[in-house]
Amino acid sequence: MIPRRYLSPVLFLSVVVIATSGLVYELLAGTVASYVLGDSVTQFSLIIGVYLFAMGVGSYLSRFIERRLLLRFIEVELAVALVGGTSAPILFAVYTASGAFQVALYSIVGLVGTLVGLEIPLLIRLLKFQLDLKDLVARVLSLDYVGALLASLLFPLVLLPRLGLHRTSLLFGLLNALVALLATFLMPTEHKVRWRLRAQCVVIALALGLGLVFIEKGVQHAESVYFGAPIIYHEQSPYQRIVITQSPRTTRLFLNGKLQFSSDDEHRYHEVMVHPAVAALGRDPRQVLVLGGGDGLAVRELFRYESVERVVVVDLDGAMTKLFRTVPVAVSLNGNSLNDPRVTIINEDAYGYLERAEQAFDLILADFPDPSNYALGKLYTLSFYQRLRERLGMRGVAVVQATSPYYARRSFWSIATTVEAAGFHVIPMHIYVPSFGEWGFVMCGGEGLDQPTTLRTAAAQLKYLTPEALPDLFRFPRDMTRLPAPINRLNDQPLVPLYTAEWADWTP
């Protein structure tokens, strides 16, 4: 047993660990939810609300614990270690195996919040004989806030990019178990109870430690089953989880579990994004800006034109552009386009880049993921397209990836309406991509922009597009024709909830 004079330091240390781990578990749940469900603002808002409410419930329940406070604190800490430490792996397993993800999500958030809400009142009552009440409350709360700050800094800057979701979860579960083990040395001489608790702490700590060592293999196996093909590359960047799978037929890229392209049909998407716009430009493109498109597939299509002198690729995630510049399977897909000396890669937010950029471009391609959350939604706003227009040279042409005009019909036309409101003349396009279904783009430019009738590159170089197929890109059948749709402004971004609601109708 540790001498009683060490009670305060050990319990104050526990406050820091509790505060840090509690917020880390909250951030983990919010991150997993935003990956799976999209709309990160909604997911984090709901999770914060449920977590804080559950903490209040736990604080209230602590009043019914009257005896053996240190024993109860250790038991609660072990429960936090188990539930919080396994939260990310459990949520991932539920998502890949069943449709009960939201039930599991809010159950875990509520349980962890309740347990953390129990801990702080128990600690204050354990320490009340060591300090005056005002000093005690001041120290506990100040350490609690320090732990919260520590978690908020460590999670995005160190934990998520270095350890990933699962190992971060297990690591903090292990820390909770070690705090519980340390607290057993403060217990009075109840040998049987003390040794039973120590054994529980050691078993839980060992289980979480083994999880830290082997979790990546387990996750990779589960992802391979979920994605339906062996994983040949995976990485957790500060912004997203990047996975490449490969089967005998196709290579696929997934970001946060969502398919981005399949090698057997991505040529349809990228040929339609690039070549009709070059034809509409009516002259040889020289200066080109690609916003998003860190995979280099659109750049590959651009280099079919010998006139291209410079391509600026602006992609937020440096891990993506590095992957498609260095990993052989990725480089083979884009024809080594990102290593071409004509390419300049800038890893920053496209919105910020357009605000400070001064160069004018002949052609601009906005190839962003769909507007499933507000961070992405800002790249589909009126203010963004106004900035994009300022960077477009005289008689320049831009193309915007605009989701599916069939599955998300009003979202597609909201993007077109927003581009129009920025002062562009728009020409909507669509193409059938087997991996995704009907997909849409908005070509835009000045009043002189006309629908192209031929291609400026030899059709023999392309896998899909021909001059004869061009007219079909601009014909919209009745179930995809224009609908009234809102302008997507930065202030409220109606496109994000509209997009989420429309795609939810097609999600099993």
C-alpha positions as CSV (number, residue, x, y, z in Angstrom):
1,M,0.0,0.0,0.0
2,I,1.3,3.5,-1.0
3,P,1.5,5.9,2.0
4,R,-1.6,8.1,2.4
5,R,0.4,11.2,1.6
6,Y,0.6,10.1,-2.0
7,L,-3.3,9.9,-2.3
8,S,-3.6,13.5,-3.6
9,P,-0.9,13.3,-6.3
10,V,-2.2,10.0,-7.6
11,L,-5.8,11.1,-7.7
12,F,-4.9,14.5,-9.3
13,L,-3.0,12.5,-12.0
14,S,-6.1,10.5,-12.4
15,V,-8.1,13.7,-13.1
16,V,-5.8,14.6,-16.0
17,V,-6.0,11.0,-17.5
18,I,-9.8,10.9,-17.0
19,A,-10.3,14.3,-18.7
20,T,-7.9,13.5,-21.6
21,S,-9.3,10.1,-22.2
22,G,-12.9,11.2,-21.9
23,L,-12.5,13.8,-24.6
24,V,-10.5,11.4,-26.8
25,Y,-13.3,8.9,-26.6
26,E,-15.8,11.6,-27.6
27,L,-13.6,12.7,-30.5
28,L,-13.2,9.1,-31.6
29,A,-16.9,8.6,-31.7
30,G,-17.5,11.9,-33.6
31,T,-14.8,11.0,-36.1
32,V,-16.1,7.5,-36.8
33,A,-19.6,8.9,-37.1
34,S,-18.6,11.5,-39.6
35,Y,-16.7,9.0,-41.6
36,V,-19.7,6.6,-41.7
37,L,-22.7,9.0,-41.7
38,G,-21.2,12.2,-43.2
39,D,-22.3,15.7,-42.1
40,S,-19.6,16.1,-39.5
41,V,-21.2,19.1,-37.9
42,T,-24.4,17.2,-37.1
43,Q,-22.5,14.1,-35.9
44,F,-20.2,16.0,-33.6
45,S,-23.0,18.2,-32.3
46,L,-25.2,15.2,-31.4
47,I,-22.3,13.3,-29.8
48,I,-21.2,16.2,-27.7
49,G,-24.8,16.7,-26.6
50,V,-25.3,13.1,-25.7
51,Y,-21.9,12.8,-24.0
52,L,-22.4,15.9,-21.8
53,F,-25.9,14.8,-20.9
54,A,-24.6,11.4,-19.9
55,M,-21.9,13.0,-17.8
56,G,-24.7,14.9,-16.0
57,V,-26.5,11.6,-15.4
58,G,-23.3,10.0,-14.1
59,S,-22.7,13.0,-11.7
60,Y,-26.2,12.7,-10.4
61,L,-25.9,8.9,-9.9
62,S,-22.7,9.4,-7.9
63,R,-24.8,10.7,-5.0
64,F,-26.0,7.2,-4.4
65,I,-22.5,5.8,-3.8
66,E,-21.9,6.3,-0.1
67,R,-19.3,3.7,1.0
68,R,-16.0,2.4,-0.2
69,L,-15.4,5.3,-2.6
70,L,-11.9,4.3,-3.7
71,L,-13.1,0.8,-4.6
72,R,-16.0,2.2,-6.6
73,F,-13.7,4.6,-8.3
74,I,-11.4,1.8,-9.4
75,E,-14.3,-0.2,-10.7
76,V,-15.6,2.7,-12.7
77,E,-12.1,3.4,-14.1
78,L,-11.9,-0.3,-15.3
79,A,-15.3,0.0,-16.9
80,V,-14.1,3.2,-18.8
81,A,-11.0,1.3,-19.8
82,L,-13.1,-1.5,-21.3
83,V,-15.9,0.4,-22.9
84,G,-13.8,3.5,-24.1
85,G,-10.8,1.5,-25.0
86,T,-12.7,-0.9,-27.3
87,S,-15.1,1.8,-28.6
88,A,-13.6,2.4,-32.0
89,P,-13.0,-1.3,-32.9
90,I,-16.6,-2.1,-31.7
91,L,-18.1,0.7,-33.8
92,F,-16.1,-0.3,-36.8
93,A,-17.1,-4.0,-36.4
94,V,-20.8,-3.1,-36.0
95,Y,-20.7,-0.9,-39.1
96,T,-19.1,-3.6,-41.3
97,A,-21.3,-6.4,-39.9
98,S,-24.8,-5.0,-39.3
99,G,-27.1,-2.0,-39.7
100,A,-27.2,-1.1,-36.1
101,F,-24.4,1.5,-36.2
102,Q,-26.3,4.4,-34.7
103,V,-27.7,2.3,-31.8
104,A,-24.1,1.1,-31.0
105,L,-22.7,4.7,-31.4
106,Y,-25.1,6.5,-29.0
107,S,-25.1,3.5,-26.5
108,I,-21.3,3.7,-26.3
109,V,-21.2,7.5,-26.1
110,G,-23.9,7.5,-23.4
111,L,-22.2,4.7,-21.3
112,V,-18.7,6.3,-21.5
113,G,-20.2,9.7,-20.6
114,T,-22.1,8.3,-17.6
115,L,-19.0,6.5,-16.3
116,V,-16.8,9.7,-16.8
117,G,-19.5,11.7,-15.0
118,L,-19.2,9.3,-12.1
119,E,-15.5,9.6,-11.8
120,I,-15.0,13.3,-11.0
121,P,-17.5,13.5,-8.1
122,L,-15.9,10.4,-6.6
123,L,-12.5,11.9,-6.9
124,I,-13.6,15.2,-5.2
125,R,-15.1,13.2,-2.3
126,L,-12.0,11.1,-2.0
127,L,-9.9,14.3,-1.7
128,K,-12.2,16.4,0.4
129,F,-10.2,15.6,3.6
130,Q,-6.9,16.6,2.0
131,L,-7.8,20.2,0.9
132,D,-10.2,23.0,1.6
133,L,-13.3,22.8,-0.6
134,K,-12.4,25.9,-2.7
135,D,-8.9,24.7,-3.3
136,L,-10.1,21.2,-4.1
137,V,-12.7,22.3,-6.6
138,A,-10.3,24.8,-8.2
139,R,-7.5,22.2,-8.7
140,V,-9.8,19.4,-9.9
141,L,-11.6,21.6,-12.4
142,S,-8.4,23.3,-13.6
143,L,-6.8,19.9,-14.2
144,D,-9.9,18.7,-15.9
145,Y,-9.7,21.6,-18.4
146,V,-6.0,21.0,-18.9
147,G,-6.7,17.4,-19.8
148,A,-9.4,18.5,-22.2
149,L,-6.9,20.9,-23.9
150,L,-4.3,18.2,-24.1
151,A,-6.8,15.8,-25.8
152,S,-8.0,18.4,-28.3
153,L,-4.4,19.1,-29.3
154,L,-3.1,15.6,-29.4
155,F,-6.0,14.0,-31.2
156,P,-5.8,15.8,-34.6
157,L,-2.0,16.5,-34.6
158,V,-0.5,13.3,-33.2
159,L,-3.0,10.5,-32.3
160,L,-5.2,10.3,-35.4
161,P,-2.4,10.6,-38.1
162,R,0.2,8.5,-36.2
163,L,-1.9,5.8,-34.5
164,G,-5.2,5.9,-36.2
165,L,-8.7,5.4,-34.7
166,H,-8.3,1.9,-33.3
167,R,-4.9,2.2,-31.7
168,T,-5.8,5.5,-30.1
169,S,-8.9,4.0,-28.6
170,L,-6.9,1.0,-27.2
171,L,-4.1,3.2,-25.9
172,F,-6.3,5.4,-23.8
173,G,-8.2,2.3,-22.5
174,L,-4.8,1.0,-21.4
175,L,-4.1,4.3,-19.7
176,N,-7.4,4.1,-17.8
177,A,-6.6,0.5,-16.7
178,L,-3.1,1.6,-15.5
179,V,-4.7,4.5,-13.5
180,A,-7.0,1.9,-11.9
181,L,-4.0,-0.4,-11.1
182,L,-2.1,2.5,-9.5
183,A,-5.2,3.4,-7.4
184,T,-5.3,-0.1,-5.9
185,F,-2.0,0.7,-4.1
186,L,-3.9,3.4,-2.2
187,M,-6.4,0.9,-0.8
188,P,-6.3,-0.1,2.9
189,T,-5.4,-3.6,3.8
190,E,-8.3,-5.5,2.4
191,H,-6.0,-8.1,0.8
192,K,-8.6,-10.2,-1.1
193,V,-10.4,-7.2,-2.6
194,R,-7.1,-5.5,-3.4
195,W,-5.5,-8.5,-5.2
196,R,-8.8,-9.2,-7.0
197,L,-8.8,-5.7,-8.4
198,R,-5.2,-5.8,-9.3
199,A,-5.7,-9.0,-11.2
200,Q,-8.6,-7.5,-13.1
201,C,-6.5,-4.4,-13.9
202,V,-3.6,-6.5,-15.2
203,V,-5.9,-8.7,-17.3
204,I,-7.7,-5.7,-18.9
205,A,-4.4,-3.9,-19.4
206,L,-2.8,-7.0,-21.1
207,A,-5.9,-7.4,-23.3
208,L,-5.8,-3.8,-24.4
209,G,-2.0,-4.0,-24.9
210,L,-2.3,-7.1,-27.1
211,G,-5.0,-5.3,-29.0
212,L,-2.6,-2.4,-29.7
213,V,-0.1,-4.9,-31.2
214,F,-2.5,-6.9,-33.3
215,I,-5.4,-4.5,-34.1
216,E,-4.1,-3.5,-37.5
217,K,-4.1,-7.0,-38.8
218,G,-7.6,-7.5,-37.5
219,V,-8.8,-4.2,-39.1
220,Q,-7.1,-5.0,-42.4
221,H,-8.8,-8.4,-42.5
222,A,-12.2,-6.9,-41.6
223,E,-11.8,-4.2,-44.2
224,S,-10.8,-6.8,-46.8
225,V,-14.1,-8.6,-46.1
226,Y,-16.0,-5.3,-46.1
227,F,-14.5,-4.0,-49.4
228,G,-14.7,-7.4,-51.0
229,A,-11.1,-7.6,-52.1
230,P,-7.6,-7.8,-50.6
231,I,-6.1,-4.5,-49.3
232,I,-2.8,-3.7,-50.9
233,Y,-2.3,-0.2,-49.3
234,H,-3.8,1.6,-46.3
235,E,-3.0,4.8,-44.5
236,Q,-4.6,7.1,-41.9
237,S,-3.8,10.7,-42.9
238,P,-4.8,13.7,-40.8
239,Y,-7.9,14.1,-43.0
240,Q,-9.1,10.6,-44.0
241,R,-8.4,6.9,-44.1
242,I,-7.0,5.9,-47.5
243,V,-7.4,2.3,-48.7
244,I,-6.6,0.7,-52.0
245,T,-7.9,-2.8,-52.8
246,Q,-7.0,-5.0,-55.7
247,S,-8.7,-8.0,-57.3
248,P,-7.9,-9.8,-60.5
249,R,-10.3,-7.5,-62.3
250,T,-9.9,-4.1,-60.7
251,T,-8.0,-1.8,-58.4
252,R,-10.2,0.5,-56.2
253,L,-9.6,3.6,-54.0
254,F,-11.7,4.1,-50.9
255,L,-11.6,7.2,-48.7
256,N,-13.2,6.8,-45.3
257,G,-14.8,3.7,-46.6
258,K,-16.4,5.3,-49.6
259,L,-15.5,4.3,-53.1
260,Q,-13.7,7.0,-55.1
261,F,-12.9,5.1,-58.3
262,S,-12.5,1.7,-59.8
263,S,-9.8,1.2,-62.4
264,D,-12.1,-0.7,-64.8
265,D,-14.4,2.3,-65.4
266,E,-12.7,5.4,-64.0
267,H,-11.7,6.4,-67.6
268,R,-15.4,7.2,-68.3
269,Y,-15.5,9.7,-65.5
270,H,-12.2,11.4,-66.2
271,E,-12.5,11.5,-70.0
272,V,-15.9,13.2,-69.7
273,M,-14.5,15.7,-67.1
274,V,-11.6,16.7,-69.3
275,H,-12.1,16.4,-73.0
276,P,-15.5,18.1,-73.6
277,A,-14.2,21.1,-71.7
278,V,-11.0,21.3,-73.8
279,A,-13.2,21.0,-76.9
280,A,-15.5,23.8,-75.6
281,L,-12.4,25.9,-74.9
282,G,-11.8,26.1,-78.6
283,R,-8.1,26.4,-78.3
284,D,-5.1,24.5,-77.0
285,P,-5.0,24.6,-73.2
286,R,-1.7,25.8,-71.7
287,Q,-2.3,26.7,-68.0
288,V,-4.6,24.3,-66.1
289,L,-5.7,24.3,-62.5
290,V,-6.9,21.0,-60.9
291,L,-8.7,21.4,-57.5
292,G,-8.8,18.1,-55.7
293,G,-7.9,15.3,-58.0
294,G,-4.9,14.3,-56.0
295,D,-5.0,10.8,-57.7
296,G,-3.6,12.4,-60.9
297,L,-6.1,10.6,-63.1
298,A,-7.5,13.9,-64.5
299,V,-3.9,15.1,-65.0
300,R,-3.2,12.0,-67.0
301,E,-6.0,13.0,-69.4
302,L,-4.8,16.5,-69.6
303,F,-1.3,15.4,-70.8
304,R,-2.9,14.0,-74.0
305,Y,-2.6,17.6,-75.1
306,E,1.0,18.6,-76.0
307,S,0.1,22.3,-75.6
308,V,-0.2,22.0,-71.8
309,E,2.6,23.9,-70.2
310,R,1.7,23.8,-66.5
311,V,-0.8,22.0,-64.3
312,V,-1.3,23.2,-60.7
313,V,-2.8,20.5,-58.5
314,V,-4.3,21.8,-55.3
315,D,-5.2,18.9,-52.9
316,L,-5.5,19.3,-49.2
317,D,-4.2,15.9,-48.3
318,G,-0.5,15.5,-48.9
319,A,-0.8,11.8,-48.2
320,M,-2.9,11.4,-51.3
321,T,-0.6,13.2,-53.6
322,K,2.4,11.4,-52.2
323,L,0.7,8.0,-52.6
324,F,-0.1,8.7,-56.3
325,R,3.5,9.9,-56.9
326,T,5.4,7.1,-55.2
327,V,3.4,3.8,-54.8
328,P,3.8,1.7,-58.0
329,V,0.2,0.5,-58.3
330,A,-1.0,4.1,-57.9
331,V,1.6,5.5,-60.3
332,S,0.6,3.0,-62.9
333,L,-3.0,4.1,-62.8
334,N,-2.3,7.8,-63.5
335,G,0.5,7.1,-66.0
336,N,3.1,8.8,-63.6
337,S,1.4,12.1,-64.4
338,L,2.1,13.7,-61.0
339,N,5.8,13.3,-61.5
340,D,5.8,15.2,-64.7
341,P,7.9,18.3,-64.4
342,R,5.0,20.4,-65.7
343,V,3.0,19.6,-62.5
344,T,3.1,21.7,-59.4
345,I,1.5,20.1,-56.4
346,I,0.1,22.4,-53.6
347,N,-1.2,20.7,-50.4
348,E,-3.7,23.2,-49.0
349,D,-7.4,23.9,-48.8
350,A,-8.7,24.9,-52.3
351,Y,-10.9,27.7,-50.9
352,G,-7.9,29.3,-49.3
353,Y,-5.8,28.8,-52.4
354,L,-8.3,30.6,-54.6
355,E,-8.4,33.5,-52.2
356,R,-4.7,34.2,-52.5
357,A,-4.0,33.0,-56.1
358,E,-3.3,35.6,-58.8
359,Q,-2.6,33.5,-61.9
360,A,-5.3,33.1,-64.6
361,F,-6.0,29.6,-66.0
362,D,-7.3,28.4,-69.4
363,L,-9.0,25.5,-67.8
364,I,-10.1,24.7,-64.2
365,L,-11.2,21.2,-63.0
366,A,-13.0,21.1,-59.6
367,D,-12.8,17.4,-58.7
368,F,-13.9,17.3,-55.1
369,P,-15.6,14.5,-53.1
370,D,-19.4,15.0,-52.9
371,P,-20.7,17.6,-50.4
372,S,-21.5,15.1,-47.6
373,N,-20.4,17.5,-44.9
374,Y,-20.0,21.3,-44.4
375,A,-16.2,21.2,-44.8
376,L,-16.7,19.8,-48.3
377,G,-19.9,21.8,-48.8
378,K,-18.0,25.1,-48.7
379,L,-16.2,24.0,-51.9
380,Y,-19.7,24.0,-53.6
381,T,-20.8,27.5,-52.5
382,L,-21.5,30.7,-54.3
383,S,-18.5,32.4,-52.8
384,F,-16.2,29.6,-53.9
385,Y,-17.5,29.7,-57.5
386,Q,-17.1,33.5,-57.5
387,R,-13.4,33.1,-56.5
388,L,-13.0,30.4,-59.1
389,R,-14.4,32.7,-61.8
390,E,-11.8,35.3,-60.9
391,R,-9.1,32.8,-61.7
392,L,-10.5,31.8,-65.1
393,G,-8.8,33.5,-68.0
394,M,-10.5,35.2,-70.9
395,R,-12.9,32.7,-72.5
396,G,-11.7,30.1,-70.1
397,V,-13.7,27.0,-69.2
398,A,-14.3,25.2,-65.8
399,V,-15.8,21.8,-65.0
400,V,-17.3,21.0,-61.6
401,Q,-17.9,17.4,-60.3
402,A,-21.6,17.6,-59.3
403,T,-22.7,14.2,-57.9
404,S,-25.4,12.1,-59.5
405,P,-28.3,13.8,-61.3
406,Y,-30.3,10.6,-60.8
407,Y,-29.7,9.6,-57.2
408,A,-29.3,13.1,-55.9
409,R,-31.3,15.1,-58.6
410,R,-32.0,18.3,-56.6
411,S,-28.4,18.3,-55.3
412,F,-27.1,18.2,-58.8
413,W,-29.3,21.1,-59.9
414,S,-28.5,23.0,-56.7
415,I,-24.8,22.9,-57.8
416,A,-25.7,24.0,-61.3
417,T,-27.9,26.8,-59.9
418,T,-25.1,28.0,-57.6
419,V,-22.6,28.0,-60.4
420,E,-25.0,30.1,-62.5
421,A,-25.5,32.5,-59.7
422,A,-21.7,33.1,-59.7
423,G,-22.1,34.6,-63.2
424,F,-21.3,31.6,-65.3
425,H,-23.1,30.2,-68.3
426,V,-23.5,26.5,-67.5
427,I,-23.8,23.4,-69.6
428,P,-24.7,20.3,-67.5
429,M,-23.3,16.9,-68.4
430,H,-23.9,13.3,-67.3
431,I,-22.3,10.0,-67.9
432,Y,-23.0,6.4,-66.8
433,V,-20.1,5.0,-64.7
434,P,-20.9,1.3,-63.8
435,S,-19.3,1.6,-60.3
436,F,-21.5,4.6,-59.5
437,G,-24.4,4.8,-61.9
438,E,-25.4,8.1,-63.5
439,W,-22.9,10.8,-62.7
440,G,-22.9,14.5,-63.4
441,F,-20.7,17.5,-64.1
442,V,-21.3,21.2,-64.7
443,M,-19.3,22.8,-67.4
444,C,-19.2,26.5,-67.2
445,G,-17.7,29.6,-68.7
446,G,-18.6,33.0,-70.2
447,E,-21.6,33.8,-72.4
448,G,-19.7,32.6,-75.4
449,L,-19.5,29.0,-74.1
450,D,-21.1,26.6,-76.6
451,Q,-21.8,22.9,-76.4
452,P,-18.9,21.1,-78.1
453,T,-19.6,19.0,-81.2
454,T,-16.2,17.4,-81.7
455,L,-13.0,16.5,-79.7
456,R,-9.6,18.1,-79.9
457,T,-7.8,14.9,-79.2
458,A,-7.8,11.8,-81.4
459,A,-10.6,9.5,-80.3
460,A,-8.3,6.6,-80.8
461,Q,-6.4,7.7,-77.7
462,L,-9.5,7.4,-75.5
463,K,-11.3,4.3,-74.1
464,Y,-14.8,5.6,-74.1
465,L,-15.5,9.0,-75.5
466,T,-16.0,9.6,-79.3
467,P,-17.4,12.5,-81.3
468,E,-20.5,10.5,-81.8
469,A,-21.0,10.0,-78.0
470,L,-20.6,13.7,-77.2
471,P,-24.3,14.8,-77.8
472,D,-25.5,12.1,-75.3
473,L,-23.6,13.8,-72.5
474,F,-25.8,16.8,-72.7
475,R,-29.2,15.1,-73.1
476,F,-31.0,14.6,-69.8
477,P,-33.9,12.2,-69.7
478,R,-37.1,13.2,-68.0
479,D,-36.2,11.7,-64.6
480,M,-33.0,13.8,-64.5
481,T,-34.2,17.1,-66.0
482,R,-33.9,20.4,-64.1
483,L,-35.7,21.0,-60.8
484,P,-36.0,24.1,-58.7
485,A,-33.0,24.0,-56.3
486,P,-31.5,26.3,-53.7
487,I,-28.3,28.4,-54.2
488,N,-25.7,27.0,-51.8
489,R,-24.4,29.9,-49.8
490,L,-21.5,29.7,-47.3
491,N,-23.7,31.0,-44.5
492,D,-26.1,28.1,-44.3
493,Q,-25.1,25.5,-47.0
494,P,-28.5,24.0,-47.8
495,L,-26.8,21.7,-50.3
496,V,-25.3,19.5,-47.5
497,P,-28.6,18.4,-45.8
498,L,-30.2,18.1,-49.2
499,Y,-27.5,15.9,-50.4
500,T,-27.6,13.8,-47.2
501,A,-31.3,13.3,-47.4
502,E,-31.3,12.4,-51.1
503,W,-28.6,9.8,-50.8
504,A,-30.2,8.4,-47.6
505,D,-33.1,7.3,-49.8
506,W,-30.8,5.0,-51.7
507,T,-28.8,3.7,-48.7
508,P,-29.9,0.2,-47.6
